[in-house]
Amino acid sequence: MNNVTERMLAFIDGSPTCFHVIDNLKKELTSKGYKELKENEEWKLEPGRFFVTRNDSSIISFRIPKKEFKGFYMIASHSDSPSFKIKENPEMEEVSAYIRLNIEKYGGMLCAPWFDRPLSVAGRLIVRDKKDGFESKLVNVDRNLLMIPSLAIHMNRDANSTAKYNPQVDCLPLFGDISAKGKFFDVVAKAAGVKKEDILSHDLFLYNRVKPTFWGANNEYIASSRLDDQECVYATFEGFLEAKETENTVLHCVFDNEEVGSGTKQGADSTFLKDTLLRINEGIGRTNQQYFTAVANSFMVSADNAHAVHPNYKDKADPVNRPKMNGGIVIKYNANQKYTTDAVSAAKFKLVCEKAKVPYQTFTNRADVPGGSTLGNISAAQVSVDTVDIGLAQLAMHSPYESAGSRDCEYLAEASRTFFES
């Protein structure tokens, strides 16, 4: 059990939604002397430490060196994870006995592991303020509140052979008996410390209440919700904070909505990164030519977890490139550029790992199995820089309780520190 991994699991436990991820990063940055910038205000910058957020769910932290900088060194990860989102007017009365909540799927999720485990609700509320406007409030109903009960095997004899889930029918969580009617937002308002009648709108998600843990014969594994991608968020953030100043402006970027394609104002496909880089350049009095030169000298690490070879489904993995948990950082390749890694960017990152003295391994999909995409190729549409896609090997990706190696988080933190000091 290493300290980085323990801190990472504590961070995940305190970050049930993308909004909590960003709030927790902001608190840590503020305690380290970083100054918050606002997108709707003019930036007049000098060498120092800064961060800016968008939508309360994405954040870019950066340090401007005292010397004239050569380029931007960036690591990007994402704040969101697959879950069920609470719909508007969520309460549903059933058979005059139960109150269920109306939900919809967010992202490409494994549904089965959500059943028969304690769940709760977290996210943000938009509430009226005293100036006839509104403000955002984080909320976490920090108790076992909901359950999605399975149908008994007696009523579905084919449950173990033909598992299919209709989210509008099978996945609605049970909130309470009939006496709970009309009380869902009472519970939410109380947890947020606001009046129910002041709630104007909401972004609320279900989350798994089972605590993160170490497991295995020698505690060599960890299990937690949202390892994809909060494990990369936290490990790279530690490396960012600990890195010494160099002749580069370094940035730690966390974007929202990767799980649904990144095509939002706060996603990797938005102008958030490009806007921030341009404003850094202009805010310290540099020219457009200096901006383009800096971009040409820049590098990005796109950090999003990778698939470990599965002990029960070995045939699903590539015959050769088969990452294992605790085997080190995974460099991800795809000929169709779902991952941006090429020979040059891979070589650069391998040199970083060698300098950091951490192991690395490689991932490719089977040639007959299409893979998912991630942040790197999407963000390159806005800011075109050399990029490598990496991650940490895990099992049960997109489950509400995923598993990974207990040593890999430390490897990524050390490699990130070395990268930012390169």
C-alpha positions as CSV (number, residue, x, y, z in Angstrom):
1,M,0.0,0.0,0.0
2,N,1.7,3.2,-1.0
3,N,0.8,6.7,0.1
4,V,-0.1,8.0,-3.4
5,T,-2.6,5.2,-3.9
6,E,-4.1,5.7,-0.5
7,R,-4.5,9.4,-1.1
8,M,-6.0,8.7,-4.6
9,L,-8.6,6.4,-3.1
10,A,-9.5,9.0,-0.5
11,F,-9.9,11.6,-3.3
12,I,-12.2,9.3,-5.3
13,D,-14.3,8.6,-2.2
14,G,-14.8,12.3,-1.7
15,S,-15.5,13.0,-5.4
16,P,-18.8,11.2,-6.3
17,T,-19.4,13.4,-9.4
18,C,-17.4,15.6,-11.9
19,F,-18.4,18.7,-9.9
20,H,-16.9,17.3,-6.7
21,V,-13.7,16.4,-8.6
22,I,-13.2,20.0,-9.7
23,D,-14.1,21.4,-6.3
24,N,-11.6,19.2,-4.6
25,L,-8.9,20.1,-7.1
26,K,-9.7,23.8,-6.6
27,K,-9.3,23.5,-2.8
28,E,-5.9,21.8,-3.1
29,L,-4.7,24.4,-5.7
30,T,-5.8,27.3,-3.5
31,S,-4.0,25.8,-0.5
32,K,-0.8,25.7,-2.6
33,G,-1.0,29.3,-3.6
34,Y,-2.6,29.1,-7.0
35,K,-4.8,32.0,-8.1
36,E,-8.2,31.5,-9.6
37,L,-8.8,33.3,-12.9
38,K,-12.3,33.9,-14.4
39,E,-13.1,33.5,-18.1
40,N,-15.4,36.6,-18.0
41,E,-12.6,38.8,-16.7
42,E,-9.5,40.2,-18.3
43,W,-6.2,38.3,-17.6
44,K,-3.1,40.3,-16.9
45,L,-0.5,37.7,-16.1
46,E,3.0,37.3,-14.8
47,P,5.1,34.3,-13.9
48,G,3.2,32.4,-11.2
49,R,0.5,29.8,-10.4
50,F,-3.1,29.9,-11.8
51,F,-6.2,27.9,-12.5
52,V,-9.4,28.5,-14.4
53,T,-12.6,26.4,-14.5
54,R,-15.5,26.0,-16.9
55,N,-19.0,24.8,-15.9
56,D,-17.7,23.8,-12.5
57,S,-16.8,20.5,-14.1
58,S,-13.6,21.2,-16.0
59,I,-10.4,22.8,-14.9
60,I,-7.0,23.9,-16.3
61,S,-4.2,24.6,-13.8
62,F,-1.0,26.1,-15.0
63,R,2.4,27.5,-14.0
64,I,4.2,30.2,-16.0
65,P,7.9,30.2,-15.5
66,K,10.1,33.2,-14.7
67,K,12.2,32.7,-17.8
68,E,10.8,33.1,-21.4
69,F,9.1,29.8,-22.0
70,K,9.6,27.6,-24.9
71,G,6.4,25.6,-25.1
72,F,3.4,24.2,-23.3
73,Y,3.7,20.8,-21.5
74,M,0.3,19.4,-20.8
75,I,-1.4,16.4,-19.3
76,A,-5.1,15.9,-19.9
77,S,-7.6,13.6,-18.2
78,H,-11.4,13.6,-17.6
79,S,-13.6,14.3,-14.6
80,D,-16.7,12.3,-15.6
81,S,-17.6,8.6,-15.3
82,P,-20.6,6.5,-16.5
83,S,-23.6,6.7,-14.3
84,F,-27.3,7.2,-14.1
85,K,-28.5,10.8,-14.2
86,I,-31.7,11.9,-12.4
87,K,-34.3,13.2,-14.8
88,E,-36.5,16.2,-14.2
89,N,-39.6,15.5,-12.1
90,P,-38.1,12.2,-11.0
91,E,-40.5,10.6,-8.6
92,M,-42.7,7.8,-9.9
93,E,-45.4,6.1,-7.8
94,E,-45.8,2.3,-8.4
95,V,-48.6,0.0,-7.4
96,S,-49.6,2.3,-4.6
97,A,-46.6,1.0,-2.6
98,Y,-43.3,2.4,-3.9
99,I,-41.6,5.6,-5.0
100,R,-39.0,5.1,-7.7
101,L,-36.8,7.7,-9.4
102,N,-36.8,8.3,-13.1
103,I,-33.3,8.1,-14.6
104,E,-31.3,7.9,-17.8
105,K,-27.9,6.5,-18.7
106,Y,-24.9,8.7,-18.9
107,G,-22.1,7.2,-20.9
108,G,-21.4,3.6,-22.0
109,M,-21.9,1.8,-18.7
110,L,-22.1,-1.8,-17.4
111,C,-25.6,-2.0,-16.0
112,A,-25.5,-5.3,-14.1
113,P,-23.1,-4.2,-11.3
114,W,-25.4,-1.4,-10.3
115,F,-28.0,-3.8,-9.0
116,D,-28.5,-4.8,-5.3
117,R,-25.9,-2.4,-3.8
118,P,-26.4,0.8,-1.8
119,L,-26.6,3.9,-3.9
120,S,-27.0,7.6,-3.3
121,V,-27.3,10.9,-5.1
122,A,-24.8,13.7,-5.6
123,G,-24.1,16.6,-8.1
124,R,-25.0,20.2,-8.2
125,L,-28.1,22.3,-7.6
126,I,-28.8,25.7,-9.1
127,V,-30.6,27.7,-6.4
128,R,-32.0,31.2,-6.0
129,D,-29.8,33.7,-4.2
130,K,-30.8,36.8,-2.2
131,K,-30.1,39.1,-5.2
132,D,-32.8,37.7,-7.4
133,G,-30.2,35.7,-9.3
134,F,-28.9,32.2,-8.7
135,E,-25.9,30.3,-7.5
136,S,-24.5,26.8,-7.8
137,K,-24.4,24.5,-4.8
138,L,-22.7,21.1,-4.5
139,V,-24.7,18.4,-2.9
140,N,-23.9,14.9,-1.7
141,V,-26.6,12.9,0.1
142,D,-24.0,11.1,2.1
143,R,-26.0,8.0,3.2
144,N,-27.4,4.8,1.7
145,L,-30.5,6.2,0.0
146,L,-31.4,4.1,-3.0
147,M,-31.3,0.6,-4.4
148,I,-31.9,-1.0,-7.8
149,P,-33.3,-4.4,-6.9
150,S,-32.9,-7.4,-9.2
151,L,-35.7,-9.5,-10.4
152,A,-35.7,-12.9,-8.6
153,I,-34.3,-15.8,-10.6
154,H,-37.7,-17.6,-10.1
155,M,-39.4,-14.9,-12.2
156,N,-36.7,-14.9,-14.9
157,R,-35.1,-18.3,-15.3
158,D,-33.0,-17.0,-18.2
159,A,-31.4,-14.2,-16.2
160,N,-27.9,-15.8,-16.2
161,S,-27.9,-16.5,-19.9
162,T,-29.8,-13.6,-21.6
163,A,-29.0,-10.6,-19.5
164,K,-30.5,-7.5,-21.2
165,Y,-31.4,-4.3,-19.4
166,N,-33.9,-1.6,-20.5
167,P,-32.9,1.5,-18.5
168,Q,-36.4,2.8,-18.4
169,V,-37.8,-0.5,-17.0
170,D,-35.1,-2.4,-15.2
171,C,-32.8,0.2,-13.8
172,L,-35.1,2.6,-12.0
173,P,-33.9,3.0,-8.3
174,L,-36.2,2.4,-5.4
175,F,-36.4,5.5,-3.2
176,G,-38.9,4.5,-0.5
177,D,-42.4,3.3,0.3
178,I,-45.5,5.3,-0.5
179,S,-44.8,7.6,2.5
180,A,-41.7,8.9,0.6
181,K,-43.9,10.5,-2.0
182,G,-42.9,14.1,-2.7
183,K,-39.9,13.9,-0.4
184,F,-37.0,13.4,-2.8
185,F,-36.1,17.0,-3.1
186,D,-36.7,17.5,0.6
187,V,-33.8,15.1,1.2
188,V,-31.6,16.7,-1.5
189,A,-32.3,20.2,-0.2
190,K,-31.5,19.3,3.4
191,A,-28.2,17.7,2.3
192,A,-27.3,20.9,0.4
193,G,-28.4,23.2,3.2
194,V,-30.9,25.0,1.0
195,K,-34.7,25.5,0.8
196,K,-36.5,23.1,-1.4
197,E,-38.5,25.9,-3.0
198,D,-35.2,27.7,-3.9
199,I,-34.0,24.9,-6.2
200,L,-34.3,26.0,-9.8
201,S,-32.6,23.1,-11.6
202,H,-30.2,20.3,-11.0
203,D,-27.5,18.0,-12.4
204,L,-27.8,14.9,-10.1
205,F,-26.2,11.5,-10.6
206,L,-26.4,8.2,-8.8
207,Y,-23.2,6.9,-7.2
208,N,-22.1,3.6,-5.6
209,R,-21.7,3.7,-1.8
210,V,-19.3,0.8,-1.5
211,K,-16.0,2.2,-0.2
212,P,-12.7,1.9,-2.1
213,T,-10.4,-0.9,-0.8
214,F,-7.2,-2.8,-1.3
215,W,-7.6,-6.5,-2.0
216,G,-5.7,-9.5,-3.2
217,A,-3.4,-12.0,-1.5
218,N,-0.8,-9.3,-0.9
219,N,-3.1,-6.2,-1.3
220,E,-1.7,-5.9,-4.8
221,Y,-5.0,-4.7,-6.2
222,I,-7.4,-1.9,-5.5
223,A,-11.2,-1.6,-6.2
224,S,-13.2,1.6,-6.3
225,S,-15.8,3.5,-8.2
226,R,-14.7,5.9,-10.9
227,L,-11.1,4.7,-11.3
228,D,-11.7,5.6,-14.9
229,D,-10.7,8.3,-14.9
230,Q,-10.2,9.8,-11.5
231,E,-7.1,7.6,-10.9
232,C,-5.3,9.4,-13.8
233,V,-6.7,12.7,-12.6
234,Y,-5.2,12.3,-9.2
235,A,-1.9,10.7,-10.1
236,T,-1.1,13.3,-12.7
237,F,-2.2,16.1,-10.4
238,E,0.3,15.0,-7.7
239,G,3.0,14.9,-10.3
240,F,2.0,18.4,-11.5
241,L,2.1,19.9,-7.9
242,E,5.5,18.3,-7.1
243,A,7.3,19.2,-10.3
244,K,10.0,21.8,-10.2
245,E,9.9,24.8,-12.5
246,T,11.4,24.5,-16.0
247,E,11.5,26.6,-19.2
248,N,8.0,25.5,-20.1
249,T,4.6,26.6,-19.1
250,V,3.0,23.4,-17.6
251,L,-0.7,22.7,-17.6
252,H,-2.8,20.1,-15.8
253,C,-6.1,19.8,-17.7
254,V,-9.3,17.9,-16.5
255,F,-12.2,18.0,-19.0
256,D,-15.8,16.9,-18.5
257,N,-18.0,14.8,-20.8
258,E,-15.4,12.4,-22.2
259,E,-17.8,9.5,-21.7
260,V,-20.3,11.1,-24.0
261,G,-18.0,12.3,-26.8
262,S,-16.5,15.5,-25.4
263,G,-18.6,17.7,-27.6
264,T,-19.7,20.2,-25.0
265,K,-18.5,23.7,-24.0
266,Q,-16.4,22.1,-21.2
267,G,-15.3,19.0,-23.1
268,A,-11.9,18.2,-24.8
269,D,-13.6,19.1,-28.1
270,S,-14.4,22.6,-26.9
271,T,-12.2,25.7,-27.2
272,F,-11.4,25.6,-23.4
273,L,-7.8,24.6,-23.9
274,K,-7.2,26.7,-26.9
275,D,-8.7,29.8,-25.2
276,T,-6.6,29.3,-22.1
277,L,-3.3,28.9,-24.1
278,L,-4.1,32.0,-26.2
279,R,-4.9,34.0,-23.0
280,I,-1.7,32.9,-21.3
281,N,0.3,34.0,-24.3
282,E,-1.5,37.3,-24.6
283,G,-1.7,37.9,-20.8
284,I,2.1,38.0,-20.5
285,G,2.5,40.2,-23.5
286,R,3.7,37.7,-26.2
287,T,3.0,38.0,-29.9
288,N,1.0,35.6,-32.1
289,Q,4.2,34.4,-33.6
290,Q,5.5,33.5,-30.2
291,Y,2.2,31.6,-29.5
292,F,2.5,29.5,-32.7
293,T,6.2,28.8,-31.9
294,A,5.3,27.7,-28.4
295,V,2.5,25.4,-29.7
296,A,5.0,23.8,-32.1
297,N,7.3,23.1,-29.2
298,S,4.6,21.6,-27.0
299,F,3.6,18.1,-26.0
300,M,0.5,16.6,-24.5
301,V,0.0,13.4,-22.5
302,S,-3.6,12.2,-22.7
303,A,-4.2,10.1,-19.6
304,D,-7.2,7.8,-19.6
305,N,-7.2,4.3,-18.1
306,A,-6.5,1.2,-20.2
307,H,-7.8,-2.4,-20.4
308,A,-5.8,-5.0,-18.5
309,V,-5.8,-8.5,-20.0
310,H,-8.7,-10.3,-18.3
311,P,-8.0,-13.7,-16.6
312,N,-11.4,-15.1,-17.6
313,Y,-11.4,-13.6,-21.1
314,K,-7.9,-13.8,-22.4
315,D,-9.1,-14.2,-26.0
316,K,-10.5,-10.6,-25.9
317,A,-7.0,-9.2,-25.7
318,D,-4.5,-8.7,-28.5
319,P,-2.2,-11.8,-28.9
320,V,0.9,-9.8,-28.0
321,N,0.1,-6.5,-26.4
322,R,-1.6,-7.6,-23.1
323,P,-1.2,-5.1,-20.3
324,K,-1.4,-6.3,-16.7
325,M,-2.2,-4.6,-13.5
326,N,0.9,-3.4,-11.7
327,G,2.9,-3.7,-14.9
328,G,3.4,0.0,-15.3
329,I,2.0,2.8,-17.4
330,V,0.2,1.6,-20.5
331,I,1.0,3.3,-23.8
332,K,-2.0,3.0,-26.1
333,Y,-1.8,2.6,-29.9
334,N,-4.5,2.5,-32.6
335,A,-3.9,2.6,-36.4
336,N,-7.1,4.5,-37.0
337,Q,-6.0,7.2,-34.5
338,K,-8.6,6.5,-31.8
339,Y,-5.4,7.0,-29.8
340,T,-3.0,9.6,-31.0
341,T,0.2,7.8,-30.1
342,D,2.7,7.6,-33.0
343,A,6.4,6.5,-33.1
344,V,7.6,10.0,-32.1
345,S,5.3,10.6,-29.2
346,A,5.7,7.1,-27.9
347,A,9.5,7.4,-28.0
348,K,9.3,10.7,-26.1
349,F,7.1,9.2,-23.4
350,K,9.3,6.1,-23.1
351,L,12.3,8.3,-22.4
352,V,10.2,10.1,-19.7
353,C,9.4,6.7,-18.1
354,E,13.0,5.6,-18.3
355,K,14.2,8.8,-16.7
356,A,11.5,8.4,-13.9
357,K,12.6,4.8,-13.5
358,V,9.0,3.5,-13.9
359,P,7.9,0.5,-16.0
360,Y,5.7,0.9,-19.1
361,Q,3.8,-1.5,-21.3
362,T,1.7,-1.3,-24.5
363,F,-1.9,-1.8,-25.5
364,T,-3.5,-2.4,-28.8
365,N,-7.0,-3.8,-29.5
366,R,-7.4,-7.1,-31.3
367,A,-7.5,-6.2,-35.0
368,D,-11.1,-7.5,-35.2
369,V,-12.3,-5.6,-32.1
370,P,-13.0,-1.9,-32.3
371,G,-11.9,0.2,-29.4
372,G,-13.0,3.4,-27.7
373,S,-11.5,6.8,-28.1
374,T,-10.3,9.3,-25.6
375,L,-9.1,12.9,-25.1
376,G,-6.0,13.1,-27.2
377,N,-7.4,12.9,-30.7
378,I,-10.3,15.1,-29.8
379,S,-8.4,17.9,-28.2
380,A,-5.9,17.9,-31.2
381,A,-8.7,19.3,-33.3
382,Q,-8.4,22.5,-31.3
383,V,-4.7,22.5,-30.4
384,S,-2.5,20.5,-32.6
385,V,0.5,19.2,-30.7
386,D,2.4,15.9,-30.4
387,T,0.4,13.7,-28.2
388,V,0.7,10.3,-26.5
389,D,-2.3,8.4,-25.2
390,I,-1.5,6.5,-21.9
391,G,-3.4,5.0,-19.0
392,L,-3.3,2.6,-16.1
393,A,-4.4,-1.0,-16.6
394,Q,-7.7,-1.9,-15.0
395,L,-10.5,-4.5,-15.1
396,A,-14.2,-4.0,-15.2
397,M,-14.0,-0.6,-17.0
398,H,-17.3,1.3,-16.8
399,S,-18.5,-0.7,-13.9
400,P,-19.5,1.2,-10.7
401,Y,-16.8,-0.8,-8.9
402,E,-13.6,-1.2,-11.0
403,S,-10.3,-2.9,-10.2
404,A,-6.6,-1.9,-10.8
405,G,-3.1,-2.4,-9.5
406,S,-2.1,-0.9,-6.2
407,R,1.3,0.2,-7.5
408,D,0.5,1.7,-10.8
409,C,-0.9,5.0,-9.4
410,E,2.5,5.7,-7.9
411,Y,4.2,5.0,-11.2
412,L,2.0,7.5,-13.0
413,A,2.6,10.2,-10.4
414,E,6.3,9.9,-10.7
415,A,6.3,9.8,-14.5
416,S,4.0,12.9,-14.5
417,R,6.4,14.8,-12.2
418,T,9.3,13.8,-14.5
419,F,7.4,14.8,-17.6
420,F,6.6,18.3,-16.2
421,E,10.3,18.8,-15.3
422,S,11.5,17.6,-18.8
